[in-house]
Amino acid sequence: MQGRFIPIFFLIALLSCQKSGKKPQVAEDNRPASIEVPTFNADSAYAFVAKQVAFGPRVPGTPAHARTAEYITRRLTEWGATVTVQEFDQTTYDNTRVRLKNIIASFYPEKERRLLFAAHWDTRPFADKDKSNPNGPMDGANDGASGVAVLMEIARVLGSASQQPEVGLDIILFDGEDWGERDHERRMPGPGLQSWYCLGSQYWAAHKHKPGYSAYYGILLDMVGAKGGRFYREELSIRYAPSIVDKVWNTARRLGYGQFFSNEVQSEIVDDHKFVTEIGRIPMINIVNYDPSIGSFGTFHHTQDDNMDLISRETLEAVGTTVLHVLYEERSGV
């Protein structure tokens, strides 16, 4: 994710769910009367973070990247998902040509009404904010692996759940999210790009894995595993889908996770949800860790301190349980 905040700009007026004249509506008192929400296992999610980190930094073009892709696609398939790997070539800001892979896992493809959950699975090629080793590698335990781990645990749960949600679910793990320029190397994006960051989501939004694909709304998970994690209402999310922000934050508070989900507003950021919404025309919100005391994503962001010592089962549980409840409490009708 781009480690800077962007000025407010004009937003495309017609988003996908607005196209039909309908916006996502929050109706907490209109949840299914009888619903059994499976348990999100934080230990399992933690293990999925550790497994990704054990492969090494998931930098596109490296053996660790290839091994991680194979592992993720195999596990998602084992849990019953229909898995599509969308491969494409892309030149990065530093003129490196890489092969990127967006991994898409679809559950209950027969269900017409669908939600979209997303994270990025790649690792930044360098820990450029690390004062002692800015050119060195980083594990990306929180920035990358944590969001993937939460979605893998949700996929595992769906694979063995006795009761299905009323709606279908598509999980997209975007590649190439974090190979953007360093703060002192600002460059104009290349042809067809709006940013050097979020390469996978920009490509997918313009070339969806399934012609005509859409979803009712989406939720992006980015950096959702740090100790003391805190998630604020991000401005772009509020503008794109305010009712979904309300739905998610209210669900978290109802479940007892209010200490993780703050009602304070965070400045808008460049992240995958921007391109899914503006190019892909699917309103998507962002659950992303933020530290207002430093105006950034934490002192560990893009440093070698982003490792397993940072990861908290409690934070993973708060996010995973909340999002799983949102999925199961979504109605199939309008």
C-alpha atoms as a printed R data frame, in Angstrom:
    type eleno elety resid chain resno       x       y       z
1   ATOM     1    CA   MET     A     1   0.000   0.000   0.000
2   ATOM     2    CA   GLN     A     2   1.162   3.486  -0.767
3   ATOM     3    CA   GLY     A     3   2.475   5.050   2.414
4   ATOM     4    CA   ARG     A     4   1.007   8.472   1.810
5   ATOM     5    CA   PHE     A     5  -2.402  10.063   1.898
6   ATOM     6    CA   ILE     A     6  -3.992  11.559  -1.179
7   ATOM     7    CA   PRO     A     7  -6.047  14.686  -1.757
8   ATOM     8    CA   ILE     A     8  -9.780  14.336  -2.302
9   ATOM     9    CA   PHE     A     9 -10.631  13.985  -5.959
10  ATOM    10    CA   PHE     A    10 -13.725  13.596  -8.058
11  ATOM    11    CA   LEU     A    11 -15.276  10.121  -7.733
12  ATOM    12    CA   ILE     A    12 -17.162   8.370 -10.484
13  ATOM    13    CA   ALA     A    13 -20.782   8.898  -9.582
14  ATOM    14    CA   LEU     A    14 -22.227   5.609 -10.720
15  ATOM    15    CA   LEU     A    15 -20.817   2.663  -8.800
16  ATOM    16    CA   SER     A    16 -21.935  -0.853  -9.552
17  ATOM    17    CA   CYS     A    17 -24.651  -1.175  -6.933
18  ATOM    18    CA   GLN     A    18 -25.790   2.370  -7.573
19  ATOM    19    CA   LYS     A    19 -26.064   1.587 -11.261
20  ATOM    20    CA   SER     A    20 -29.361  -0.149 -10.702
21  ATOM    21    CA   GLY     A    21 -30.561   2.631  -8.417
22  ATOM    22    CA   LYS     A    22 -29.937   0.536  -5.309
23  ATOM    23    CA   LYS     A    23 -27.331   1.115  -2.629
24  ATOM    24    CA   PRO     A    24 -26.217  -1.416  -0.031
25  ATOM    25    CA   GLN     A    25 -28.478  -0.946   2.965
26  ATOM    26    CA   VAL     A    26 -27.713  -1.598   6.601
27  ATOM    27    CA   ALA     A    27 -30.490  -3.314   8.506
28  ATOM    28    CA   GLU     A    28 -29.067  -4.752  11.695
29  ATOM    29    CA   ASP     A    29 -32.520  -5.666  12.936
30  ATOM    30    CA   ASN     A    30 -33.221  -7.510   9.694
31  ATOM    31    CA   ARG     A    31 -30.645 -10.254  10.082
32  ATOM    32    CA   PRO     A    32 -31.738 -13.838   9.404
33  ATOM    33    CA   ALA     A    33 -33.793 -14.984  12.375
34  ATOM    34    CA   SER     A    34 -31.986 -18.303  12.726
35  ATOM    35    CA   ILE     A    35 -28.363 -18.324  11.733
36  ATOM    36    CA   GLU     A    36 -25.417 -20.400  12.852
37  ATOM    37    CA   VAL     A    37 -22.183 -18.515  12.261
38  ATOM    38    CA   PRO     A    38 -19.170 -20.839  12.333
39  ATOM    39    CA   THR     A    39 -16.279 -20.108  14.669
40  ATOM    40    CA   PHE     A    40 -13.254 -18.258  13.342
41  ATOM    41    CA   ASN     A    41 -10.142 -19.984  14.733
42  ATOM    42    CA   ALA     A    42  -7.450 -17.417  15.545
43  ATOM    43    CA   ASP     A    43  -4.805 -20.107  16.124
44  ATOM    44    CA   SER     A    44  -5.430 -21.414  12.622
45  ATOM    45    CA   ALA     A    45  -5.197 -17.915  11.142
46  ATOM    46    CA   TYR     A    46  -1.949 -17.311  13.031
47  ATOM    47    CA   ALA     A    47  -0.537 -20.535  11.590
48  ATOM    48    CA   PHE     A    48  -1.452 -19.372   8.081
49  ATOM    49    CA   VAL     A    49   0.523 -16.169   8.670
50  ATOM    50    CA   ALA     A    50   3.511 -18.177   9.902
51  ATOM    51    CA   LYS     A    51   3.339 -20.542   6.935
52  ATOM    52    CA   GLN     A    52   3.516 -17.677   4.452
53  ATOM    53    CA   VAL     A    53   6.395 -16.026   6.293
54  ATOM    54    CA   ALA     A    54   8.260 -19.351   6.386
55  ATOM    55    CA   PHE     A    55   8.361 -19.391   2.595
56  ATOM    56    CA   GLY     A    56  10.347 -16.150   2.699
57  ATOM    57    CA   PRO     A    57   9.455 -12.718   1.310
58  ATOM    58    CA   ARG     A    58   6.776 -13.210  -1.361
59  ATOM    59    CA   VAL     A    59   8.395 -10.873  -3.861
60  ATOM    60    CA   PRO     A    60   7.149 -11.439  -7.430
61  ATOM    61    CA   GLY     A    61   9.639 -13.364  -9.523
62  ATOM    62    CA   THR     A    62  11.218 -15.220  -6.593
63  ATOM    63    CA   PRO     A    63  10.999 -18.924  -5.634
64  ATOM    64    CA   ALA     A    64   9.239 -17.933  -2.390
65  ATOM    65    CA   HIS     A    65   6.559 -16.161  -4.403
66  ATOM    66    CA   ALA     A    66   6.026 -19.235  -6.598
67  ATOM    67    CA   ARG     A    67   5.903 -21.641  -3.636
68  ATOM    68    CA   THR     A    68   3.416 -19.456  -1.798
69  ATOM    69    CA   ALA     A    69   1.130 -19.240  -4.825
70  ATOM    70    CA   GLU     A    70   1.143 -23.026  -5.149
71  ATOM    71    CA   TYR     A    71   0.411 -23.461  -1.445
72  ATOM    72    CA   ILE     A    72  -2.458 -20.969  -1.356
73  ATOM    73    CA   THR     A    73  -4.149 -22.302  -4.501
74  ATOM    74    CA   ARG     A    74  -3.821 -25.890  -3.289
75  ATOM    75    CA   ARG     A    75  -5.359 -25.171   0.096
76  ATOM    76    CA   LEU     A    76  -8.211 -23.098  -1.328
77  ATOM    77    CA   THR     A    77  -9.004 -25.922  -3.751
78  ATOM    78    CA   GLU     A    78  -8.931 -28.471  -0.922
79  ATOM    79    CA   TRP     A    79 -11.511 -26.397   0.935
80  ATOM    80    CA   GLY     A    80 -13.925 -26.574  -1.975
81  ATOM    81    CA   ALA     A    81 -13.349 -23.283  -3.767
82  ATOM    82    CA   THR     A    82 -13.322 -22.892  -7.520
83  ATOM    83    CA   VAL     A    83  -9.885 -21.342  -7.974
84  ATOM    84    CA   THR     A    84  -8.750 -19.174 -10.877
85  ATOM    85    CA   VAL     A    85  -5.213 -17.822 -11.210
86  ATOM    86    CA   GLN     A    86  -5.095 -14.680 -13.327
87  ATOM    87    CA   GLU     A    87  -1.540 -14.215 -14.626
88  ATOM    88    CA   PHE     A    88  -0.194 -11.147 -16.377
89  ATOM    89    CA   ASP     A    89   3.109  -9.380 -17.042
90  ATOM    90    CA   GLN     A    90   3.767  -5.946 -15.606
91  ATOM    91    CA   THR     A    91   6.651  -3.491 -15.514
92  ATOM    92    CA   THR     A    92   7.244  -1.953 -12.076
93  ATOM    93    CA   TYR     A    93   8.304   1.605 -11.271
94  ATOM    94    CA   ASP     A    94  11.999   0.577 -11.289
95  ATOM    95    CA   ASN     A    95  11.654  -0.986 -14.752
96  ATOM    96    CA   THR     A    96  11.554  -4.580 -13.523
97  ATOM    97    CA   ARG     A    97   9.417  -6.875 -15.657
98  ATOM    98    CA   VAL     A    98   7.536  -9.336 -13.455
99  ATOM    99    CA   ARG     A    99   4.902 -12.032 -13.825
100 ATOM   100    CA   LEU     A   100   2.040 -11.367 -11.415
101 ATOM   101    CA   LYS     A   101  -0.709 -13.707 -10.246
102 ATOM   102    CA   ASN     A   102  -4.090 -12.709  -8.860
103 ATOM   103    CA   ILE     A   103  -5.626 -15.673  -7.039
104 ATOM   104    CA   ILE     A   104  -9.437 -15.848  -7.093
105 ATOM   105    CA   ALA     A   105 -11.400 -18.366  -5.008
106 ATOM   106    CA   SER     A   106 -15.166 -18.648  -5.499
107 ATOM   107    CA   PHE     A   107 -17.521 -20.284  -3.018
108 ATOM   108    CA   TYR     A   108 -21.128 -21.157  -3.898
109 ATOM   109    CA   PRO     A   109 -20.869 -20.011  -7.538
110 ATOM   110    CA   GLU     A   110 -24.554 -20.807  -8.042
111 ATOM   111    CA   LYS     A   111 -25.595 -17.971  -5.707
112 ATOM   112    CA   GLU     A   112 -26.413 -14.827  -7.649
113 ATOM   113    CA   ARG     A   113 -25.911 -12.304  -4.847
114 ATOM   114    CA   ARG     A   114 -22.194 -12.203  -4.007
115 ATOM   115    CA   LEU     A   115 -19.745 -10.516  -1.675
116 ATOM   116    CA   LEU     A   116 -16.084  -9.902  -2.462
117 ATOM   117    CA   PHE     A   117 -13.356 -10.178   0.196
118 ATOM   118    CA   ALA     A   118  -9.806  -9.240  -0.763
119 ATOM   119    CA   ALA     A   119  -6.229  -8.846   0.459
120 ATOM   120    CA   HIS     A   120  -2.826  -8.670  -1.194
121 ATOM   121    CA   TRP     A   121  -0.417 -11.593  -0.948
122 ATOM   122    CA   ASP     A   122   2.857 -10.149  -2.256
123 ATOM   123    CA   THR     A   123   5.669  -8.672  -0.153
124 ATOM   124    CA   ARG     A   124   7.428  -5.364  -0.704
125 ATOM   125    CA   PRO     A   125  10.871  -6.015  -2.277
126 ATOM   126    CA   PHE     A   126  12.696  -3.829   0.248
127 ATOM   127    CA   ALA     A   127  12.212  -2.514   3.777
128 ATOM   128    CA   ASP     A   128  12.720   1.082   2.692
129 ATOM   129    CA   LYS     A   129  11.554   2.611   5.986
130 ATOM   130    CA   ASP     A   130  14.011   0.529   8.014
131 ATOM   131    CA   LYS     A   131  16.656   2.927   9.317
132 ATOM   132    CA   SER     A   132  19.371   0.279   9.612
133 ATOM   133    CA   ASN     A   133  18.733  -1.698   6.421
134 ATOM   134    CA   PRO     A   134  16.461   0.162   3.968
135 ATOM   135    CA   ASN     A   135  17.481  -2.056   1.046
136 ATOM   136    CA   GLY     A   136  17.048  -5.313   2.931
137 ATOM   137    CA   PRO     A   137  14.157  -7.784   2.712
138 ATOM   138    CA   MET     A   138  11.075  -7.763   4.911
139 ATOM   139    CA   ASP     A   139   8.868 -10.629   6.068
140 ATOM   140    CA   GLY     A   140   5.581  -8.833   5.498
141 ATOM   141    CA   ALA     A   141   3.895 -10.759   8.302
142 ATOM   142    CA   ASN     A   142   1.364  -7.995   8.860
143 ATOM   143    CA   ASP     A   143   1.592  -6.186   5.515
144 ATOM   144    CA   GLY     A   144   0.380  -8.955   3.238
145 ATOM   145    CA   ALA     A   145   0.338 -12.251   5.123
146 ATOM   146    CA   SER     A   146  -2.186 -11.249   7.798
147 ATOM   147    CA   GLY     A   147  -5.003 -10.359   5.412
148 ATOM   148    CA   VAL     A   148  -4.382 -13.506   3.391
149 ATOM   149    CA   ALA     A   149  -4.374 -15.598   6.567
150 ATOM   150    CA   VAL     A   150  -7.739 -14.240   7.715
151 ATOM   151    CA   LEU     A   151  -9.272 -15.021   4.326
152 ATOM   152    CA   MET     A   152  -7.683 -18.473   4.251
153 ATOM   153    CA   GLU     A   153  -9.214 -19.228   7.640
154 ATOM   154    CA   ILE     A   154 -12.608 -18.045   6.400
155 ATOM   155    CA   ALA     A   155 -12.176 -20.313   3.370
156 ATOM   156    CA   ARG     A   156 -11.253 -23.240   5.632
157 ATOM   157    CA   VAL     A   157 -14.338 -22.598   7.762
158 ATOM   158    CA   LEU     A   158 -16.612 -22.471   4.718
159 ATOM   159    CA   GLY     A   159 -15.152 -25.740   3.497
160 ATOM   160    CA   SER     A   160 -16.451 -27.597   6.550
161 ATOM   161    CA   ALA     A   161 -19.420 -25.476   7.661
162 ATOM   162    CA   SER     A   162 -22.726 -27.253   8.263
163 ATOM   163    CA   GLN     A   163 -24.678 -24.170   7.189
164 ATOM   164    CA   GLN     A   164 -23.947 -22.032   4.151
165 ATOM   165    CA   PRO     A   165 -24.357 -18.265   4.098
166 ATOM   166    CA   GLU     A   166 -27.265 -17.023   2.000
167 ATOM   167    CA   VAL     A   167 -24.896 -15.271  -0.412
168 ATOM   168    CA   GLY     A   168 -21.931 -16.393  -2.458
169 ATOM   169    CA   LEU     A   169 -18.383 -15.308  -1.705
170 ATOM   170    CA   ASP     A   170 -15.421 -14.527  -3.917
171 ATOM   171    CA   ILE     A   171 -11.998 -14.126  -2.348
172 ATOM   172    CA   ILE     A   172  -9.395 -12.272  -4.392
173 ATOM   173    CA   LEU     A   173  -5.743 -12.193  -3.364
174 ATOM   174    CA   PHE     A   174  -4.124  -9.418  -5.343
175 ATOM   175    CA   ASP     A   175  -0.497  -9.548  -6.431
176 ATOM   176    CA   GLY     A   176   1.886  -6.650  -6.983
177 ATOM   177    CA   GLU     A   177   0.248  -4.378  -4.423
178 ATOM   178    CA   ASP     A   178   3.451  -3.309  -2.714
179 ATOM   179    CA   TRP     A   179   6.065  -2.803  -5.446
180 ATOM   180    CA   GLY     A   180   5.562   0.948  -5.556
181 ATOM   181    CA   GLU     A   181   8.167   3.665  -5.520
182 ATOM   182    CA   ARG     A   182   9.941   4.776  -2.364
183 ATOM   183    CA   ASP     A   183   8.822   8.021  -0.761
184 ATOM   184    CA   HIS     A   184  11.707   9.979  -2.302
185 ATOM   185    CA   GLU     A   185  11.243   8.448  -5.758
186 ATOM   186    CA   ARG     A   186   7.877   9.801  -6.814
187 ATOM   187    CA   ARG     A   187   7.288   8.994 -10.477
188 ATOM   188    CA   MET     A   188   4.403   9.314 -12.877
189 ATOM   189    CA   PRO     A   189   2.591   5.969 -13.274
190 ATOM   190    CA   GLY     A   190   3.296   3.966 -16.411
191 ATOM   191    CA   PRO     A   191   0.913   3.545 -19.365
192 ATOM   192    CA   GLY     A   192  -2.515   2.342 -18.299
193 ATOM   193    CA   LEU     A   193  -1.739   2.763 -14.593
194 ATOM   194    CA   GLN     A   194  -3.067   5.177 -11.991
195 ATOM   195    CA   SER     A   195  -0.413   4.220  -9.433
196 ATOM   196    CA   TRP     A   196   2.766   2.144  -9.228
197 ATOM   197    CA   TYR     A   197   1.138   0.474  -6.237
198 ATOM   198    CA   CYS     A   198  -1.817  -1.928  -6.394
199 ATOM   199    CA   LEU     A   199  -0.828  -3.406  -9.757
200 ATOM   200    CA   GLY     A   200  -2.910  -6.551  -9.305
201 ATOM   201    CA   SER     A   201  -6.126  -4.788  -8.396
202 ATOM   202    CA   GLN     A   202  -5.742  -2.285 -11.224
203 ATOM   203    CA   TYR     A   203  -5.346  -5.135 -13.689
204 ATOM   204    CA   TRP     A   204  -8.195  -7.237 -12.286
205 ATOM   205    CA   ALA     A   205 -10.595  -4.288 -12.154
206 ATOM   206    CA   ALA     A   206 -10.030  -3.694 -15.880
207 ATOM   207    CA   HIS     A   207  -9.843  -7.402 -16.841
208 ATOM   208    CA   LYS     A   208 -12.125  -9.313 -14.507
209 ATOM   209    CA   HIS     A   209 -11.628 -13.054 -14.230
210 ATOM   210    CA   LYS     A   210 -15.221 -13.608 -15.328
211 ATOM   211    CA   PRO     A   211 -16.930 -11.442 -17.979
212 ATOM   212    CA   GLY     A   212 -19.607  -9.275 -16.423
213 ATOM   213    CA   TYR     A   213 -18.574 -10.189 -12.890
214 ATOM   214    CA   SER     A   214 -19.925  -8.013 -10.108
215 ATOM   215    CA   ALA     A   215 -20.534  -8.196  -6.387
216 ATOM   216    CA   TYR     A   216 -22.927  -6.426  -4.051
217 ATOM   217    CA   TYR     A   217 -19.979  -4.940  -2.181
218 ATOM   218    CA   GLY     A   218 -16.420  -5.737  -1.174
219 ATOM   219    CA   ILE     A   219 -14.240  -5.664   1.940
220 ATOM   220    CA   LEU     A   220 -10.466  -5.265   1.725
221 ATOM   221    CA   LEU     A   221  -8.245  -6.514   4.560
222 ATOM   222    CA   ASP     A   222  -4.828  -4.852   4.770
223 ATOM   223    CA   MET     A   223  -2.454  -5.139   7.732
224 ATOM   224    CA   VAL     A   224  -4.989  -6.764  10.055
225 ATOM   225    CA   GLY     A   225  -2.788  -8.787  12.407
226 ATOM   226    CA   ALA     A   226  -0.603  -6.439  14.460
227 ATOM   227    CA   LYS     A   227  -0.561  -6.325  18.243
228 ATOM   228    CA   GLY     A   228  -2.673  -3.408  19.376
229 ATOM   229    CA   GLY     A   229  -4.262  -3.178  15.937
230 ATOM   230    CA   ARG     A   230  -6.674  -0.309  15.466
231 ATOM   231    CA   PHE     A   231  -8.966   0.215  12.498
232 ATOM   232    CA   TYR     A   232 -10.450   3.609  11.703
233 ATOM   233    CA   ARG     A   233 -13.214   4.558   9.284
234 ATOM   234    CA   GLU     A   234 -11.206   5.413   6.171
235 ATOM   235    CA   GLU     A   235 -12.481   8.360   4.132
236 ATOM   236    CA   LEU     A   236 -12.617   6.676   0.729
237 ATOM   237    CA   SER     A   237 -14.528   3.774   2.264
238 ATOM   238    CA   ILE     A   238 -17.018   6.202   3.771
239 ATOM   239    CA   ARG     A   239 -17.480   7.878   0.404
240 ATOM   240    CA   TYR     A   240 -17.730   4.630  -1.565
241 ATOM   241    CA   ALA     A   241 -20.061   2.664   0.720
242 ATOM   242    CA   PRO     A   242 -20.970   4.386   3.997
243 ATOM   243    CA   SER     A   243 -23.653   1.835   4.833
244 ATOM   244    CA   ILE     A   244 -21.131  -1.002   4.569
245 ATOM   245    CA   VAL     A   245 -18.681   0.819   6.823
246 ATOM   246    CA   ASP     A   246 -21.516   1.163   9.334
247 ATOM   247    CA   LYS     A   247 -22.434  -2.504   8.923
248 ATOM   248    CA   VAL     A   248 -18.890  -3.747   9.575
249 ATOM   249    CA   TRP     A   249 -18.051  -1.382  12.436
250 ATOM   250    CA   ASN     A   250 -21.410  -1.952  14.137
251 ATOM   251    CA   THR     A   251 -20.980  -5.712  13.796
252 ATOM   252    CA   ALA     A   252 -17.538  -5.523  15.396
253 ATOM   253    CA   ARG     A   253 -18.884  -3.550  18.331
254 ATOM   254    CA   ARG     A   254 -21.849  -5.885  18.776
255 ATOM   255    CA   LEU     A   255 -19.439  -8.831  18.931
256 ATOM   256    CA   GLY     A   256 -17.271  -7.141  21.560
257 ATOM   257    CA   TYR     A   257 -14.430  -5.937  19.344
258 ATOM   258    CA   GLY     A   258 -15.057  -2.223  19.702
259 ATOM   259    CA   GLN     A   259 -11.544  -1.640  21.041
260 ATOM   260    CA   PHE     A   260 -10.190  -2.616  17.609
261 ATOM   261    CA   PHE     A   261 -12.714  -0.712  15.473
262 ATOM   262    CA   SER     A   262 -12.724   3.026  16.125
263 ATOM   263    CA   ASN     A   263 -15.483   5.339  14.926
264 ATOM   264    CA   GLU     A   264 -12.916   8.070  14.280
265 ATOM   265    CA   VAL     A   265 -12.191   8.919  10.647
266 ATOM   266    CA   GLN     A   266  -8.872   8.201   8.929
267 ATOM   267    CA   SER     A   267  -7.651  10.138   5.882
268 ATOM   268    CA   GLU     A   268  -8.160   8.439   2.539
269 ATOM   269    CA   ILE     A   269  -5.370   6.250   1.192
270 ATOM   270    CA   VAL     A   270  -4.327   4.618  -2.053
271 ATOM   271    CA   ASP     A   271  -5.093   0.916  -1.677
272 ATOM   272    CA   ASP     A   272  -6.705  -1.888  -3.659
273 ATOM   273    CA   HIS     A   273 -10.234  -0.799  -2.736
274 ATOM   274    CA   LYS     A   274  -9.775   2.412  -4.712
275 ATOM   275    CA   PHE     A   275  -9.326   0.570  -8.006
276 ATOM   276    CA   VAL     A   276 -11.933  -2.120  -7.365
277 ATOM   277    CA   THR     A   277 -14.451   0.672  -6.799
278 ATOM   278    CA   GLU     A   278 -13.442   3.235  -9.404
279 ATOM   279    CA   ILE     A   279 -12.367   0.927 -12.237
280 ATOM   280    CA   GLY     A   280 -14.202  -2.284 -11.337
281 ATOM   281    CA   ARG     A   281 -17.347  -0.426 -10.219
282 ATOM   282    CA   ILE     A   282 -17.830  -2.564  -7.128
283 ATOM   283    CA   PRO     A   283 -18.054  -0.504  -3.913
284 ATOM   284    CA   MET     A   284 -15.326  -1.743  -1.574
285 ATOM   285    CA   ILE     A   285 -14.318  -0.612   1.899
286 ATOM   286    CA   ASN     A   286 -10.939  -0.983   3.581
287 ATOM   287    CA   ILE     A   287 -10.147  -2.434   7.005
288 ATOM   288    CA   VAL     A   288  -6.577  -1.229   7.500
289 ATOM   289    CA   ASN     A   289  -4.390  -0.697  10.553
290 ATOM   290    CA   TYR     A   290  -3.594   2.942  11.318
291 ATOM   291    CA   ASP     A   291  -1.693   4.818  14.028
292 ATOM   292    CA   PRO     A   292  -2.897   8.436  14.313
293 ATOM   293    CA   SER     A   293  -0.075   9.322  16.698
294 ATOM   294    CA   ILE     A   294   2.401   9.097  13.815
295 ATOM   295    CA   GLY     A   295  -0.033   9.607  10.943
296 ATOM   296    CA   SER     A   296   0.883   6.306   9.332
297 ATOM   297    CA   PHE     A   297   0.370   2.552   9.479
298 ATOM   298    CA   GLY     A   298   2.675   1.889  12.424
299 ATOM   299    CA   THR     A   299   6.373   2.220  13.197
300 ATOM   300    CA   PHE     A   300   6.897  -1.255  11.753
301 ATOM   301    CA   HIS     A   301   5.418  -0.386   8.359
302 ATOM   302    CA   HIS     A   302   7.817  -1.274   5.527
303 ATOM   303    CA   THR     A   303  10.571  -2.214   8.001
304 ATOM   304    CA   GLN     A   304  12.164  -5.480   9.086
305 ATOM   305    CA   ASP     A   305  10.109  -5.270  12.281
306 ATOM   306    CA   ASP     A   306   7.120  -6.481  10.265
307 ATOM   307    CA   ASN     A   307   7.682 -10.083  11.362
308 ATOM   308    CA   MET     A   308   5.962 -12.793  13.396
309 ATOM   309    CA   ASP     A   309   6.774 -11.040  16.681
310 ATOM   310    CA   LEU     A   310   4.285  -8.381  15.613
311 ATOM   311    CA   ILE     A   311   1.355 -10.722  14.968
312 ATOM   312    CA   SER     A   312  -1.508 -10.986  17.462
313 ATOM   313    CA   ARG     A   313  -4.083 -13.752  17.562
314 ATOM   314    CA   GLU     A   314  -6.493 -11.331  19.228
315 ATOM   315    CA   THR     A   315  -6.340  -8.878  16.325
316 ATOM   316    CA   LEU     A   316  -6.730 -11.653  13.759
317 ATOM   317    CA   GLU     A   317  -9.753 -12.943  15.674
318 ATOM   318    CA   ALA     A   318 -11.392  -9.522  15.890
319 ATOM   319    CA   VAL     A   319 -11.163  -8.949  12.153
320 ATOM   320    CA   GLY     A   320 -11.883 -12.513  11.069
321 ATOM   321    CA   THR     A   321 -14.877 -13.032  13.338
322 ATOM   322    CA   THR     A   322 -16.359  -9.678  12.358
323 ATOM   323    CA   VAL     A   323 -16.046 -10.277   8.631
324 ATOM   324    CA   LEU     A   324 -17.345 -13.843   8.924
325 ATOM   325    CA   HIS     A   325 -20.446 -12.558  10.732
326 ATOM   326    CA   VAL     A   326 -20.959  -9.904   8.060
327 ATOM   327    CA   LEU     A   327 -20.908 -12.653   5.439
328 ATOM   328    CA   TYR     A   328 -23.379 -14.899   7.265
329 ATOM   329    CA   GLU     A   329 -25.719 -12.068   8.188
330 ATOM   330    CA   GLU     A   330 -26.042 -10.815   4.610
331 ATOM   331    CA   ARG     A   331 -29.425 -11.600   3.100
332 ATOM   332    CA   SER     A   332 -29.841 -13.161  -0.322
333 ATOM   333    CA   GLY     A   333 -32.675 -10.767  -1.204
334 ATOM   334    CA   VAL     A   334 -32.763  -6.986  -1.246
